[in-house]
Amino acid sequence: MNELIKVGERTYYISGPFHVGVYDLGTKSETDLKQVCLIDSGVDSTVARVIDKRMIEAGFCVKMIINTHYHADHTGGNDYFKKKYDCPIYSTKMNAALISNYDICPAIVWGAKPIDEIMNNYFYATPTEVWDIDDITLPDGMELVELNGHSLSQIGVRTSDDVLFLGDAVVSKETIDKHPLTYIYDPKVHFETLNRLKGIKAKLYIPYHAEPVKKIKSLCDYNIKCMEDNIALIKEICSEPRHLDEIISMFYNRRGLKLSLYKYAVEGGIIRTYLTYLYNKGELTVANEDNFIKWKNAQ
Ligand SMILES: [Zn+2]
């Protein structure tokens, strides 16, 4: 757990629940330490401190960070590393704006000033100044891959060792089996990304929350199947007009899951994401019944 694992001449990752990437930039600091780029930074300063311990043991110092997307479990360590190394942090323009102004992010989940329940390390990170990655020349041998859909403007990072860090483009089969409502911002785009990812070649793929794999197709297919199953269940529920809370309740009951206010905030939003997708495709219609907005399959 939280060990530094070497997977290429210049590429490493941290094992454990957060697969932070570590790329040897091939340059040295004034104190003769090898300078590295981190790909994401862990969930909080406690995890960042453990990662930093591994950096010190390996004779590394953090020269820069790339965030794959704004989610707090990928950016929560930024503040620690920024304070210790004064390293610049980069992401896409959209994510840079969000991470730099983190109060916006939990509001995206809740759609208003957020309830206290979601103001935790997974939905709120200390804001850190992040710069648009398009404005810099990437380190030697590094390449970005668009992986939109899980969140706004997500990127993957390929290193010179042909290792592809995937952010949250895919989650593990175990996670899907336990939590079928995995976070997705835009199912239409996420379907496209997963299908495209199946054709993107790399020597090793490292998802942030799943074990590294040499072949990505079956994991992509499992993630696609999960989305298709969620959509099929929602459409079945909407064979009669249903309002949102009814859909959430029926979805949870059918999957044998238990709702809480926290899950209502987070996963209720994911149900809304699927409803949006189906509505925008013309597969659901809405009607006002006694001032309940009800969703029903289009005929
Ligand atoms: Zn994420």
Residues whose N, C-alpha, C, O or C-beta is under 5 A from the ligand:
A	BS01	ZN	H71 D168
